[in-house]
């Protein structure tokens, strides 16, 4: 079966990105430091479609970075993907939620050729989202997506680490075996979301738009005043 045509987006971090995969080739756009992702990512998606003279109905599916990541960001990505899927006219386009940490692992493998990857994303509130993946003709999940303190990140065996959590909490990782050769600049991006979504589509893993859901690992999105005070005291001690 030929590779599907996938329109993808990711707004799980401060980087908003969009990508279009067509005949196995991927073109993408991104914008960093964006506060209103919904106002930025939709024009980028429209620009990509326009570049190839395409419409939404010419796509086989819409993919989005489902998280973990920014609470608002992953909700935005899911909502935009669902809205586009329903707006493509009948039949409603299927949707492919992609785990952002796996997309980071894909980017890390492309940059380093690593097959054992630890993805670490800054979760704020002195915590990180992390997961471990092994590539064997596709990604296998070694450690499922987890929310924890940086000091609690515990990969199984030697890994190549990536993600901004490494730099956000550098003191916690400085003495770890994977600190050398790590890739802290790698972030979730729609280009890798599109690539992983293409593989998932061929495996029949697309879902109806109404069933697409973000991935949340945290129930609360802000510290209380008391919790912030305790955190500041622990840092000062």
SVG drawing of the C-alpha trace seen along z (x, -y; Angstrom):
<svg xmlns="http://www.w3.org/2000/svg" viewBox="-21 -35 51 40">
<polyline fill="none" stroke="black" stroke-width="0.4" points="0.0,0.0 1.4,-3.5 2.1,-5.9 -0.9,-7.9 -1.2,-11.7 -1.2,-13.0 -1.8,-16.6 -0.2,-16.9 0.2,-19.5 1.8,-19.8 1.2,-22.4 2.3,-20.5 5.2,-22.9 6.1,-26.5 6.9,-25.4 3.9,-25.3 4.4,-23.2 2.5,-21.8 3.5,-19.2 2.2,-17.6 3.3,-14.1 2.7,-13.2 4.1,-10.2 6.4,-9.7 7.9,-13.2 7.4,-15.7 7.3,-19.4 6.8,-21.4 6.5,-24.8 7.0,-25.9 6.8,-29.0 8.5,-29.3 7.5,-31.3 3.9,-31.3 1.2,-32.1 -1.9,-31.5 -1.1,-28.3 -4.6,-28.1 -4.1,-31.3 -0.7,-30.2 -1.0,-26.6 -4.2,-26.8 -2.6,-29.3 0.5,-27.1 -1.7,-24.1 -3.5,-26.1 -0.2,-27.3 1.0,-23.7 -2.1,-22.6 -2.1,-25.6 1.6,-25.0 0.5,-21.7 -2.9,-22.9 -4.6,-20.5 -7.7,-20.6 -8.5,-18.8 -10.5,-16.2 -7.3,-15.2 -5.7,-14.0 -6.2,-10.5 -6.0,-11.5 -5.2,-14.3 -2.6,-13.7 -1.8,-15.6 0.7,-15.5 -1.6,-14.1 0.7,-14.7 2.0,-14.6 2.8,-18.3 1.3,-21.6 -2.3,-21.1 -3.6,-23.9 -1.4,-22.9 -2.5,-19.3 -6.2,-20.3 -5.7,-22.9 -4.1,-20.3 -6.9,-17.8 -9.6,-20.4 -8.0,-21.7 -7.6,-18.2 -11.2,-17.3 -12.5,-20.5 -10.5,-20.0 -11.6,-16.4 -15.3,-17.3 -14.8,-20.3 -13.4,-18.2 -17.0,-17.3 -18.3,-13.8 -16.8,-11.3 -15.2,-12.8 -11.4,-12.3 -10.0,-9.8 -7.6,-11.2 -4.3,-9.8 -3.2,-10.9 0.6,-10.5 2.4,-10.4 4.7,-13.5 7.5,-11.6 7.6,-9.0 7.8,-11.8 10.8,-13.1 12.4,-9.6 11.9,-9.6 13.6,-12.9 16.5,-11.7 17.0,-8.6 17.1,-10.7 19.7,-13.0 21.9,-10.3 20.9,-6.9 20.2,-5.8 17.9,-2.8 17.6,-3.2 16.1,-6.6 15.0,-8.4 12.7,-11.3 12.5,-13.9 10.1,-16.9 9.9,-19.8 6.5,-19.5 7.1,-22.6 6.3,-22.6 9.7,-21.0 8.7,-17.8 9.3,-16.2 7.4,-13.9 9.6,-11.0 9.5,-7.7 11.9,-5.2 11.7,-3.7 13.6,-1.0 13.6,-0.9 13.2,2.5 11.6,2.0 9.3,-0.4 9.2,-1.9 8.7,0.4 7.8,-1.2 10.3,-0.2 9.0,-2.7 5.6,-4.2 5.1,-7.9 5.6,-9.0 5.4,-12.2 8.0,-12.5 10.7,-14.7 13.8,-14.9 15.7,-12.9 13.3,-10.0 13.9,-9.5 15.2,-5.9 15.8,-4.4 16.5,-0.7 20.1,-0.3 22.2,-2.6 20.2,-5.3 20.6,-8.4 18.6,-11.1 16.7,-14.0 14.4,-16.8 14.3,-20.2 13.7,-18.6 17.5,-17.8 18.4,-21.4 15.5,-22.7 16.8,-20.5 20.4,-20.2 21.8,-19.7 19.6,-16.6 21.0,-15.0 24.6,-16.2 26.0,-13.1 23.8,-10.6 25.4,-8.2 23.2,-9.5 24.2,-13.2 27.1,-12.8 25.9,-13.0 22.3,-14.0 20.2,-16.1 18.3,-18.7 17.3,-20.7 14.9,-18.1 11.3,-18.9 8.0,-17.5 7.4,-18.5 4.7,-17.9 7.2,-16.4 7.8,-13.4 4.1,-13.3 3.3,-12.9 5.9,-10.2 4.7,-8.1 1.0,-8.7 1.7,-7.4 3.0,-4.1 0.0,-4.0 -2.4,-4.6 -1.1,-1.6 -1.6,0.5 -5.3,-0.6 -4.8,-2.6 -6.7,-5.8 -9.7,-6.6 -12.9,-8.6 -12.5,-12.3 -15.0,-12.2 -12.9,-9.5 -9.6,-11.4 -8.3,-12.4 -5.3,-14.2 -2.9,-12.4 -2.9,-13.9 -0.5,-12.7 -1.2,-15.4 -4.5,-16.2 -3.5,-19.7 -1.8,-22.3 -0.6,-24.8 0.9,-24.8 -1.0,-26.3 0.6,-29.2 1.6,-26.9 3.1,-24.4 5.1,-27.1 6.4,-28.3 7.5,-24.8 9.2,-24.4 11.1,-27.7 12.2,-26.7 13.5,-23.3 15.5,-25.0 17.0,-27.5 18.1,-24.8"/>
</svg>
